[in-house]
Amino acid sequence: MSRTRAVLPVLPVLAVGAFAIGTDTFVVAGVLPEVVDGLKSSLADVGWVSTVFALTYAVLAPVLGALTGRVERRTVLVISLVVFALGNAASALAPSLGWLLAARVATAAGAALYIPAASASAAALSAPERRGRAMAVVLGGLSAATVAGVPFGTWLAADLGWRSTFWLLAGLGVVCAAAVAGGLPEVRLPASPGLAARLAPVRDTRALFTVLTTLLFMTGGYLVLTYIGAVLAPATDGNGTTLALLLLVFGVLAVGGTVLGGRATDRFGATPVLLVSVAGLAVVLATLPLTRDGLATAVLAMGAWGVTAMATQPPQQHRLFAIAPTSGPLLLSLNSSATFAGISLGGFIGGRVIAHGGAHGLDRLGQLGAVLAVLALGTALIGVRVKAAGPAAGRQAPATPAPATGKSG
């Protein structure tokens, strides 16, 4: 089976798995009030449900990527989805907050293993000239979660209780595991001589600057996005429906940004697309104090934010995979780790800015987020210079992974 023929029906399956994980990641904020009532806990305590998930993902993504780097990708994906499903089932059954937190740790472990493995599989099954688009399809599942998964999960929790949302995610994980087991061909990445060789790219300066770039722009974005309800209150007048519509604009354009980023990466290269996207994100964040007062300008800002934020993802993953395809799962895991570390760090820093920023605290969120995005531009450019001048630049393995075996059983 040729690489291109194999990938076409498989990518949607991988994207649905990413959709489930993206929904699980972001829907918790929408169901927290129901969890507070159901478990008779305080909002501050239940807030750890989101924090624990993000921190666990950030820590385990590179660890699991290193441990499973030589394991066949289909096996890794099925295991990750089964763990994800079991974690959500345990979340739905949780009788106490402590049980729920433990269940979220298990769920995060499955999610941390899945996204890098799915991206590596998409890249390995695609021809080099279509690799950016293949990764964008998988990442599009994460973007789609902000459009459909999070609003639906939030509505389901409000109508049928928060446990129903976790049961839905558990069922989706089981369906995706069955689809991957039955539809994905074997995917074996090029074998490296040993563990030391596979871990070598972690010490590569190019990889470190690439991951640092992700950490910086994700922190900058989520420093504001975590508190978007308060930031956009002047435009929405505190109306939850209006806020939901603005988030829908963000989500729809985020899907478009992912597709655009993937296609542009294939056409123009990863670095130019990344620089343009991060620069656009910096402009959006810097101008939020001017755009958040009116509904029309807020719509434009949220749309531009969705495009620029998600257009960064395909070029970043493409850059990491190209550094060392034999360690692709580990490097992509590090990028996922940086993403979730940025989510956690952005929320933490944003809270401190609001607490100590006085009347202008909300305006300062966008300004500080823009500064972090500009710093991300700097680290991205440094990474490019290191790639051009570094002594290892000419010694890396070629970026084209070995073909999948084409076996489906």
Secondary structure as a PSIPRED ss2 file (coil, helix, strand):
# PSIPRED VFORMAT (PSIPRED V4.0)

   1 M C   1.000  0.000  0.000
   2 S C   1.000  0.000  0.000
   3 R H   0.000  1.000  0.000
   4 T H   0.000  1.000  0.000
   5 R H   0.000  1.000  0.000
   6 A H   0.000  1.000  0.000
   7 V H   0.000  1.000  0.000
   8 L H   0.000  1.000  0.000
   9 P H   0.000  1.000  0.000
  10 V H   0.000  1.000  0.000
  11 L H   0.000  1.000  0.000
  12 P H   0.000  1.000  0.000
  13 V H   0.000  1.000  0.000
  14 L H   0.000  1.000  0.000
  15 A H   0.000  1.000  0.000
  16 V H   0.000  1.000  0.000
  17 G H   0.000  1.000  0.000
  18 A H   0.000  1.000  0.000
  19 F H   0.000  1.000  0.000
  20 A H   0.000  1.000  0.000
  21 I H   0.000  1.000  0.000
  22 G H   0.000  1.000  0.000
  23 T H   0.000  1.000  0.000
  24 D H   0.000  1.000  0.000
  25 T H   0.000  1.000  0.000
  26 F H   0.000  1.000  0.000
  27 V H   0.000  1.000  0.000
  28 V H   0.000  1.000  0.000
  29 A H   0.000  1.000  0.000
  30 G H   0.000  1.000  0.000
  31 V H   0.000  1.000  0.000
  32 L H   0.000  1.000  0.000
  33 P H   0.000  1.000  0.000
  34 E H   0.000  1.000  0.000
  35 V H   0.000  1.000  0.000
  36 V H   0.000  1.000  0.000
  37 D H   0.000  1.000  0.000
  38 G H   0.000  1.000  0.000
  39 L H   0.000  1.000  0.000
  40 K C   1.000  0.000  0.000
  41 S C   1.000  0.000  0.000
  42 S C   1.000  0.000  0.000
  43 L H   0.000  1.000  0.000
  44 A H   0.000  1.000  0.000
  45 D H   0.000  1.000  0.000
  46 V H   0.000  1.000  0.000
  47 G C   1.000  0.000  0.000
  48 W H   0.000  1.000  0.000
  49 V H   0.000  1.000  0.000
  50 S H   0.000  1.000  0.000
  51 T H   0.000  1.000  0.000
  52 V H   0.000  1.000  0.000
  53 F H   0.000  1.000  0.000
  54 A H   0.000  1.000  0.000
  55 L H   0.000  1.000  0.000
  56 T H   0.000  1.000  0.000
  57 Y H   0.000  1.000  0.000
  58 A H   0.000  1.000  0.000
  59 V H   0.000  1.000  0.000
  60 L H   0.000  1.000  0.000
  61 A H   0.000  1.000  0.000
  62 P H   0.000  1.000  0.000
  63 V H   0.000  1.000  0.000
  64 L H   0.000  1.000  0.000
  65 G H   0.000  1.000  0.000
  66 A H   0.000  1.000  0.000
  67 L H   0.000  1.000  0.000
  68 T C   1.000  0.000  0.000
  69 G C   1.000  0.000  0.000
  70 R C   1.000  0.000  0.000
  71 V C   1.000  0.000  0.000
  72 E C   1.000  0.000  0.000
  73 R H   0.000  1.000  0.000
  74 R H   0.000  1.000  0.000
  75 T H   0.000  1.000  0.000
  76 V H   0.000  1.000  0.000
  77 L H   0.000  1.000  0.000
  78 V H   0.000  1.000  0.000
  79 I H   0.000  1.000  0.000
  80 S H   0.000  1.000  0.000
  81 L H   0.000  1.000  0.000
  82 V H   0.000  1.000  0.000
  83 V H   0.000  1.000  0.000
  84 F H   0.000  1.000  0.000
  85 A H   0.000  1.000  0.000
  86 L H   0.000  1.000  0.000
  87 G H   0.000  1.000  0.000
  88 N H   0.000  1.000  0.000
  89 A H   0.000  1.000  0.000
  90 A H   0.000  1.000  0.000
  91 S H   0.000  1.000  0.000
  92 A H   0.000  1.000  0.000
  93 L H   0.000  1.000  0.000
  94 A C   1.000  0.000  0.000
  95 P C   1.000  0.000  0.000
  96 S C   1.000  0.000  0.000
  97 L H   0.000  1.000  0.000
  98 G H   0.000  1.000  0.000
  99 W H   0.000  1.000  0.000
 100 L H   0.000  1.000  0.000
 101 L H   0.000  1.000  0.000
 102 A H   0.000  1.000  0.000
 103 A H   0.000  1.000  0.000
 104 R H   0.000  1.000  0.000
 105 V H   0.000  1.000  0.000
 106 A H   0.000  1.000  0.000
 107 T H   0.000  1.000  0.000
 108 A H   0.000  1.000  0.000
 109 A H   0.000  1.000  0.000
 110 G H   0.000  1.000  0.000
 111 A H   0.000  1.000  0.000
 112 A H   0.000  1.000  0.000
 113 L H   0.000  1.000  0.000
 114 Y H   0.000  1.000  0.000
 115 I H   0.000  1.000  0.000
 116 P H   0.000  1.000  0.000
 117 A H   0.000  1.000  0.000
 118 A H   0.000  1.000  0.000
 119 S H   0.000  1.000  0.000
 120 A H   0.000  1.000  0.000
 121 S H   0.000  1.000  0.000
 122 A H   0.000  1.000  0.000
 123 A H   0.000  1.000  0.000
 124 A H   0.000  1.000  0.000
 125 L C   1.000  0.000  0.000
 126 S C   1.000  0.000  0.000
 127 A C   1.000  0.000  0.000
 128 P H   0.000  1.000  0.000
 129 E H   0.000  1.000  0.000
 130 R H   0.000  1.000  0.000
 131 R H   0.000  1.000  0.000
 132 G H   0.000  1.000  0.000
 133 R H   0.000  1.000  0.000
 134 A H   0.000  1.000  0.000
 135 M H   0.000  1.000  0.000
 136 A H   0.000  1.000  0.000
 137 V H   0.000  1.000  0.000
 138 V H   0.000  1.000  0.000
 139 L H   0.000  1.000  0.000
 140 G H   0.000  1.000  0.000
 141 G H   0.000  1.000  0.000
 142 L H   0.000  1.000  0.000
 143 S H   0.000  1.000  0.000
 144 A H   0.000  1.000  0.000
 145 A H   0.000  1.000  0.000
 146 T H   0.000  1.000  0.000
 147 V H   0.000  1.000  0.000
 148 A H   0.000  1.000  0.000
 149 G H   0.000  1.000  0.000
 150 V H   0.000  1.000  0.000
 151 P H   0.000  1.000  0.000
 152 F H   0.000  1.000  0.000
 153 G H   0.000  1.000  0.000
 154 T H   0.000  1.000  0.000
 155 W H   0.000  1.000  0.000
 156 L H   0.000  1.000  0.000
 157 A H   0.000  1.000  0.000
 158 A H   0.000  1.000  0.000
 159 D H   0.000  1.000  0.000
 160 L H   0.000  1.000  0.000
 161 G C   1.000  0.000  0.000
 162 W H   0.000  1.000  0.000
 163 R H   0.000  1.000  0.000
 164 S H   0.000  1.000  0.000
 165 T H   0.000  1.000  0.000
 166 F H   0.000  1.000  0.000
 167 W H   0.000  1.000  0.000
 168 L H   0.000  1.000  0.000
 169 L H   0.000  1.000  0.000
 170 A H   0.000  1.000  0.000
 171 G H   0.000  1.000  0.000
 172 L H   0.000  1.000  0.000
 173 G H   0.000  1.000  0.000
 174 V H   0.000  1.000  0.000
 175 V H   0.000  1.000  0.000
 176 C H   0.000  1.000  0.000
 177 A H   0.000  1.000  0.000
 178 A H   0.000  1.000  0.000
 179 A H   0.000  1.000  0.000
 180 V H   0.000  1.000  0.000
 181 A H   0.000  1.000  0.000
 182 G H   0.000  1.000  0.000
 183 G H   0.000  1.000  0.000
 184 L C   1.000  0.000  0.000
 185 P C   1.000  0.000  0.000
 186 E C   1.000  0.000  0.000
 187 V C   1.000  0.000  0.000
 188 R C   1.000  0.000  0.000
 189 L C   1.000  0.000  0.000
 190 P C   1.000  0.000  0.000
 191 A C   1.000  0.000  0.000
 192 S C   1.000  0.000  0.000
 193 P C   1.000  0.000  0.000
 194 G C   1.000  0.000  0.000
 195 L H   0.000  1.000  0.000
 196 A H   0.000  1.000  0.000
 197 A H   0.000  1.000  0.000
 198 R H   0.000  1.000  0.000
 199 L H   0.000  1.000  0.000
 200 A H   0.000  1.000  0.000
 201 P H   0.000  1.000  0.000
 202 V H   0.000  1.000  0.000
 203 R H   0.000  1.000  0.000
 204 D C   1.000  0.000  0.000
 205 T H   0.000  1.000  0.000
 206 R H   0.000  1.000  0.000
 207 A H   0.000  1.000  0.000
 208 L H   0.000  1.000  0.000
 209 F H   0.000  1.000  0.000
 210 T H   0.000  1.000  0.000
 211 V H   0.000  1.000  0.000
 212 L H   0.000  1.000  0.000
 213 T H   0.000  1.000  0.000
 214 T H   0.000  1.000  0.000
 215 L H   0.000  1.000  0.000
 216 L H   0.000  1.000  0.000
 217 F H   0.000  1.000  0.000
 218 M H   0.000  1.000  0.000
 219 T H   0.000  1.000  0.000
 220 G H   0.000  1.000  0.000
 221 G H   0.000  1.000  0.000
 222 Y H   0.000  1.000  0.000
 223 L H   0.000  1.000  0.000
 224 V H   0.000  1.000  0.000
 225 L H   0.000  1.000  0.000
 226 T C   1.000  0.000  0.000
 227 Y C   1.000  0.000  0.000
 228 I H   0.000  1.000  0.000
 229 G H   0.000  1.000  0.000
 230 A H   0.000  1.000  0.000
 231 V H   0.000  1.000  0.000
 232 L C   1.000  0.000  0.000
 233 A H   0.000  1.000  0.000
 234 P H   0.000  1.000  0.000
 235 A H   0.000  1.000  0.000
 236 T H   0.000  1.000  0.000
 237 D C   1.000  0.000  0.000
 238 G C   1.000  0.000  0.000
 239 N C   1.000  0.000  0.000
 240 G H   0.000  1.000  0.000
 241 T H   0.000  1.000  0.000
 242 T H   0.000  1.000  0.000
 243 L H   0.000  1.000  0.000
 244 A H   0.000  1.000  0.000
 245 L H   0.000  1.000  0.000
 246 L H   0.000  1.000  0.000
 247 L H   0.000  1.000  0.000
 248 L H   0.000  1.000  0.000
 249 V H   0.000  1.000  0.000
 250 F H   0.000  1.000  0.000
 251 G H   0.000  1.000  0.000
 252 V H   0.000  1.000  0.000
 253 L H   0.000  1.000  0.000
 254 A H   0.000  1.000  0.000
 255 V H   0.000  1.000  0.000
 256 G H   0.000  1.000  0.000
 257 G H   0.000  1.000  0.000
 258 T H   0.000  1.000  0.000
 259 V H   0.000  1.000  0.000
 260 L H   0.000  1.000  0.000
 261 G H   0.000  1.000  0.000
 262 G H   0.000  1.000  0.000
 263 R H   0.000  1.000  0.000
 264 A H   0.000  1.000  0.000
 265 T H   0.000  1.000  0.000
 266 D H   0.000  1.000  0.000
 267 R H   0.000  1.000  0.000
 268 F H   0.000  1.000  0.000
 269 G C   1.000  0.000  0.000
 270 A H   0.000  1.000  0.000
 271 T H   0.000  1.000  0.000
 272 P H   0.000  1.000  0.000
 273 V H   0.000  1.000  0.000
 274 L H   0.000  1.000  0.000
 275 L H   0.000  1.000  0.000
 276 V H   0.000  1.000  0.000
 277 S H   0.000  1.000  0.000
 278 V H   0.000  1.000  0.000
 279 A H   0.000  1.000  0.000
 280 G H   0.000  1.000  0.000
 281 L H   0.000  1.000  0.000
 282 A H   0.000  1.000  0.000
 283 V H   0.000  1.000  0.000
 284 V H   0.000  1.000  0.000
 285 L H   0.000  1.000  0.000
 286 A H   0.000  1.000  0.000
 287 T C   1.000  0.000  0.000
 288 L H   0.000  1.000  0.000
 289 P H   0.000  1.000  0.000
 290 L H   0.000  1.000  0.000
 291 T H   0.000  1.000  0.000
 292 R C   1.000  0.000  0.000
 293 D C   1.000  0.000  0.000
 294 G C   1.000  0.000  0.000
 295 L H   0.000  1.000  0.000
 296 A H   0.000  1.000  0.000
 297 T H   0.000  1.000  0.000
 298 A H   0.000  1.000  0.000
 299 V H   0.000  1.000  0.000
 300 L H   0.000  1.000  0.000
 301 A H   0.000  1.000  0.000
 302 M H   0.000  1.000  0.000
 303 G H   0.000  1.000  0.000
 304 A H   0.000  1.000  0.000
 305 W H   0.000  1.000  0.000
 306 G H   0.000  1.000  0.000
 307 V H   0.000  1.000  0.000
 308 T H   0.000  1.000  0.000
 309 A H   0.000  1.000  0.000
 310 M H   0.000  1.000  0.000
 311 A H   0.000  1.000  0.000
 312 T C   1.000  0.000  0.000
 313 Q H   0.000  1.000  0.000
 314 P H   0.000  1.000  0.000
 315 P H   0.000  1.000  0.000
 316 Q H   0.000  1.000  0.000
 317 Q H   0.000  1.000  0.000
 318 H H   0.000  1.000  0.000
 319 R H   0.000  1.000  0.000
 320 L H   0.000  1.000  0.000
 321 F H   0.000  1.000  0.000
 322 A H   0.000  1.000  0.000
 323 I H   0.000  1.000  0.000
 324 A C   1.000  0.000  0.000
 325 P H   0.000  1.000  0.000
 326 T H   0.000  1.000  0.000
 327 S H   0.000  1.000  0.000
 328 G H   0.000  1.000  0.000
 329 P H   0.000  1.000  0.000
 330 L H   0.000  1.000  0.000
 331 L H   0.000  1.000  0.000
 332 L H   0.000  1.000  0.000
 333 S H   0.000  1.000  0.000
 334 L H   0.000  1.000  0.000
 335 N H   0.000  1.000  0.000
 336 S H   0.000  1.000  0.000
 337 S H   0.000  1.000  0.000
 338 A H   0.000  1.000  0.000
 339 T H   0.000  1.000  0.000
 340 F H   0.000  1.000  0.000
 341 A H   0.000  1.000  0.000
 342 G H   0.000  1.000  0.000
 343 I H   0.000  1.000  0.000
 344 S H   0.000  1.000  0.000
 345 L H   0.000  1.000  0.000
 346 G H   0.000  1.000  0.000
 347 G H   0.000  1.000  0.000
 348 F H   0.000  1.000  0.000
 349 I H   0.000  1.000  0.000
 350 G H   0.000  1.000  0.000
 351 G H   0.000  1.000  0.000
 352 R H   0.000  1.000  0.000
 353 V H   0.000  1.000  0.000
 354 I H   0.000  1.000  0.000
 355 A H   0.000  1.000  0.000
 356 H H   0.000  1.000  0.000
 357 G C   1.000  0.000  0.000
 358 G H   0.000  1.000  0.000
 359 A H   0.000  1.000  0.000
 360 H H   0.000  1.000  0.000
 361 G H   0.000  1.000  0.000
 362 L H   0.000  1.000  0.000
 363 D H   0.000  1.000  0.000
 364 R H   0.000  1.000  0.000
 365 L H   0.000  1.000  0.000
 366 G H   0.000  1.000  0.000
 367 Q H   0.000  1.000  0.000
 368 L H   0.000  1.000  0.000
 369 G H   0.000  1.000  0.000
 370 A H   0.000  1.000  0.000
 371 V H   0.000  1.000  0.000
 372 L H   0.000  1.000  0.000
 373 A H   0.000  1.000  0.000
 374 V H   0.000  1.000  0.000
 375 L H   0.000  1.000  0.000
 376 A H   0.000  1.000  0.000
 377 L H   0.000  1.000  0.000
 378 G H   0.000  1.000  0.000
 379 T H   0.000  1.000  0.000
 380 A H   0.000  1.000  0.000
 381 L H   0.000  1.000  0.000
 382 I H   0.000  1.000  0.000
 383 G H   0.000  1.000  0.000
 384 V H   0.000  1.000  0.000
 385 R H   0.000  1.000  0.000
 386 V H   0.000  1.000  0.000
 387 K H   0.000  1.000  0.000
 388 A H   0.000  1.000  0.000
 389 A H   0.000  1.000  0.000
 390 G C   1.000  0.000  0.000
 391 P C   1.000  0.000  0.000
 392 A C   1.000  0.000  0.000
 393 A C   1.000  0.000  0.000
 394 G C   1.000  0.000  0.000
 395 R C   1.000  0.000  0.000
 396 Q C   1.000  0.000  0.000
 397 A C   1.000  0.000  0.000
 398 P C   1.000  0.000  0.000
 399 A C   1.000  0.000  0.000
 400 T C   1.000  0.000  0.000
 401 P C   1.000  0.000  0.000
 402 A C   1.000  0.000  0.000
 403 P C   1.000  0.000  0.000
 404 A C   1.000  0.000  0.000
 405 T C   1.000  0.000  0.000
 406 G C   1.000  0.000  0.000
 407 K C   1.000  0.000  0.000
 408 S C   1.000  0.000  0.000
 409 G C   1.000  0.000  0.000
